[in-house]
């Protein structure tokens, strides 16, 4: 590996390469996290889709599969969040990521325990707020990112954030190859974070029928919608999404209530806990209470596609980049390819050679 690919992110996280596998709900399970880390990237375990009592065993399962450092992602809106914080600190993972919700006291607890705090945000003001609260680094996701995402493209948002904060910045949203990594480094980022590209690997535990839908998807099949849970959501168009787009308000509310009940059964959360989570989302996310209640749709429908392997009956969150990906390499093959491409691109630029033909 060339010195140009050893960035401050590698030192901060203890990874070989400045490449992060993001914590996709129901997707970033121990098998994918370990495979990403063993390949030289840094993987985040998705604890936001786990019960609080499942987080410790999941962390220990990752450690059975890799000796490399890794991180955990969660959000403060989920039931048992305080217990999850205690577990992460007790298990001494390398890093933690989260969205809005944490306070200075919690961030200080992580940092006092030697755990790197690297939240993911989608706006300049949120990045600045997190830095004020004491985080170590920021992952900034542009509008090309999958799942709940913003509207500002990465190429516009990234330089704005780089100018606004003084901590290391990781670029996310639209990255899948070595050219993207080289471009992010040229902007001034310390690395890239990728979700969809790691989902579309052989090591990802998502069932094959669902991964086949990702491979088949073209750019025109990937859409932004607010119909599933009231928030802007990038998804692959499928049968369920078509139903949501045709549904009226009453049907949407009934779907949310049904899925909230399913979520209660699967998480063990009480009605009071779910309502409390909805209220927190309403306050922090600027949502109406109806939108916050609709948030129950996403985890239930994601589980149908990502766990049960029924892509026609669940939703498939994705970055725009899925429409340009047509293969399923292993994590090791993927990371090796990205590193090789990035080194070639950076070497060509350093030598004053421009254009694809010179790489």
N, C-alpha and C positions, 0 to 999 in steps of 0.2 A: 504494500500500500504506500502511495506517495504521501509526503508530509502534508500536502494540501488537503488531504482527507482526514487528517487527525486534527479535529477542531476542539474548542473548549467543551463542547457537548460530550465528547468521548471521555474527557477527564471528569466531568461532572457526574455522568451516569455510569462510568466504568465499562462502556461498550467499546468494541473494536472500531466500529464505523459510526458516523453521525446520521444514523437512520433509526427512526422510532416506529414501532408497530403500535398503532393506537388501540384504545380499549373499546372496541365495538361490543355493544351489549349482545349477549347470547353467542357471540362469535369468538371473542378473545378469551378463550378458555385455556387451561393449563397446557394443553398440547400445542396450541399455536404460539403461546408466549414462550415456551421452552424452545420450540423450533426456531423462532425468530432470534432469540438470544444466542442459541448455539451457532446460528449463521453469522453472528457478529453484529446484529442489530440490537436494539433495546426494546423489550416487549412490556406492555402494560396489561395486567390482568383486569378484566371487567368485573368489578365487584358490585357495580350498580344493578346488575341483573341477578345478584345472589342474595339469599337470606343472610342476615347478620351472622348466624351460626355456621354458615357454609364458607365464609371467607377464610378463616384459619385453615381448614382442611384444603381449600383450593390453593392457598399459598404454599402449603407444605407439599402438595402434589407437584407444583412447578419445581420445587427444589429437588424432588425425586428425579425429575427429567432433565435438569440442567444445574450446573454449578455457577452459571453466570448470574450477575445481578439483574434484577427486574423490578418493575413497579406495579402499583395497584391504583386503579381509578374507582372513584365512587362519587356520589353526590349527596349533599346534606338534606335533600328532600326525601330520601328513601327511608322507610321504616328501619330502625336499628342503626341509624347513622353514627350515633355516639359509640355504640359497641364496636362498629367497624373501625372507627378511629383508634380505639383502644387496641384492637387486634392488630392493625397495621403497625402501630408503635411497638407492641410486644413482639411481633415477628421480625422487626428491624429490616423491612424491605428497603431497597435503595432509594426509591422515589415514589411520590404520590402525585396523581393528577386529579383535577376536579374542575367544575365550572363555577358559576357564581353560587354563593351561599356560605362558604366558610368565613370565619372572622379572624381577627389578628391573633386572638388567644389560641385558636386551633392551629393556625400556621406556626405560631411560636412553639407549640408542643411538638409538632413534627420536626422543626428545625433543631430544637433542643435535643431531640432523639437522633439527630444526624441523618434525617430523611430529607431528601431533596424535594422541594415543592415546585411543581411545574404544571400549573393549570392550563387549560385550553380555553381560549376566548375568541370572540369573533368581531370585536370592535376595539378601536383605539382607546376609548374611555374605559372599557373594562380591563384592558391591559394595564393602563395607568393605575387603576384602582387596585389591581392585584399586586403591582409593584409597591404601592404605598403600604400595603398590608404585609409586605416582607417576603414575597416569594423569591425563589432563586433564579427562575427562568420562566419563559412564557412560550406556549405553543399557540400560534395565531392561525386560525383556520379561515381561509377565504371562502367565497360563495360557491366555489366548485366542489367543496367538501360534501360528504354524504350525511344522511340523516338530517337532524335539525341544523340548519346552516343559515348564514346571513346572505346578503345580496351583493356585497362588495367583492369584486374579483381579487384573487390572491395577489396579482401583480400590482394592484393599486393599494390594497390594505397592508401588505408586507412592508413596503418602504415607509408608509406612514407610521407604523408601529415601531420600526427600527429607529426612526427619528424621535419618537416620543418617549422611549424607555431606555434605560442604561443596563438592563440585564440581558443575558443571552436570549435570542429569539429563534424558535424553531418554526419552520414554515410548513403549513399543511393546507390541503385543498388543491387537488389536481396533479399530484406528484405520483409517478409510477416507474420512473427510469433514471438512468444516470445523467441524461441531459437535464432533467428536472433538478437533480441534486446539484449539478454544477451551476445551474441558473440561480438556485436559492443561495448558494454560497457567494455568487457574484453580487447578489442583492445585499448581502451582509448578514444573512442568517447563519446559524452555526450548524444547521442540519435540516433534514426534512422528516415529517411524520406522515405515515401512510396507513390508511385503513383498508380501503377497497382492494388495493394491490396485494396486501397480505391475506385478505379474505379469499382472493382468487389464487390460492396455492393448494398443492396437494396435501400439505400439512394441516391446513385448516380443517377443524372437525365438523364444519357445516355439511349436512348431507349432500350427496352428489346430485340429486334432482334439483336442489336449490342452486348449487354452484353452476349447473348446466344452464340455468336461466340467466345467470350473470354473464357467462361466456357468450350466450346467444344475443344478449342485449346490444343494441346499437345506440348511437348517440340520440337518435330521435325517440328511443324508448324510455329515456330518462327524463323525468319531469320534476318540477317543483310544485308542491301542493300544500294547502292548509286544511284539506278536507278530512284528513285522518284524525288529527288531534288538535286542530286549531292553530298550530304553529307551522312555520315554513319548513317543509320536509322534502328532501330530495330522495326520490324512490324510483325503482323500475316499474313502469306501467304494467299492471297485470289485472287479473280478474277482480280481485278484491278492491283495488284502487278504482276500477271502473264502477263498481257498486257504490263506493263512497261518493264518487263524483256525481252520480245520478240521484243520491238520497236527499230527501228533504230534512229540515231541522229536527223534526220529531224522530225520524228514523236514526239520525246521527246521535241524538241524545240517548235513545234506547240502546244503541250499540255501545256507547260509552258506559252506560250503567251495567250492561251485561258483562262487558270486559272488566269493569271495576270489580264486579263480584268474582270473576275468574281470577283476577289478580289477588284479591283477598285470600282466596282458597290456596293459591300457589305460593304466596309469600308468608302466609300465616298472620298477616297484619290485621288489626282490628279495624272496624269501620272508623273509629275515632282517629286512628293513626293515618288512614288513607285520607280522611278529610283534612287532617293537620298538614299532610304532605301537599294536598291540593292548595290549601291556604298559603303555604310557604311559596309554592310555585307562582301563585297569583301575585304575591307581594314582590318577589324577587324578579320574576320574569315579565311583569307588566301585563299579565293576562287577565281576562275576565274569569270569574269563578267557573262559568260554563266551559271555557277553554281548558282550565286546569282540570276539571272533571274528565274532559275528553282525553287527557294525557294517558289515561288507562288503556286506551286503544293500542298505543304503540308497543308496549312490552308484551302484551298478549299476542298480538298479530306477528310480531317479530319471532316469538317463540315457535309459532306454527311453521314458519319457513326455516328458521335457523336451527331449531332443535328437532322438530318433528318431521322435517323434510317435505312439507306440503306448500310449495311456493305459490300455488294457485289460491291457497286459502289464507295466506299471510302476506305481510308487506316485506319488501326487500329494500332496505336503505342502501344507498350507494352514492359514491362520488361520481361526478360527470365522467371521470376517466374510465369507468367500466366500459363505456361505449367504444373505447379505443383498445381494449384488452381482449385478446382471443386465446389465451393459453393459461395453463395451470402448472407452473413450475413448482419445485420444492422451494422452501424458504432459502435453503443454501444456494440453490441455482439462481434464485431471484437476486439475492444480495450480491453474489459474485458478479452477476451481469451488471447490476447497477454500479458497483464499484469500478468495474472495468470501463464501462461507458463514461463515467464521470472523470476518471483519470485521463482517458483519451481526449475528452473534450477540453479539460483544463490544460493538458499539455499542448494541445493545438493552439489554444488561445495564448498561452505563454510564449509560444514560438511565432506568434503573429500570423497563424494560419486560420482562415475563416471559411466557413461553408462545410457542408457535410462531406464533400469529396476529400477533404484533407484530414479526416479522422479515421 
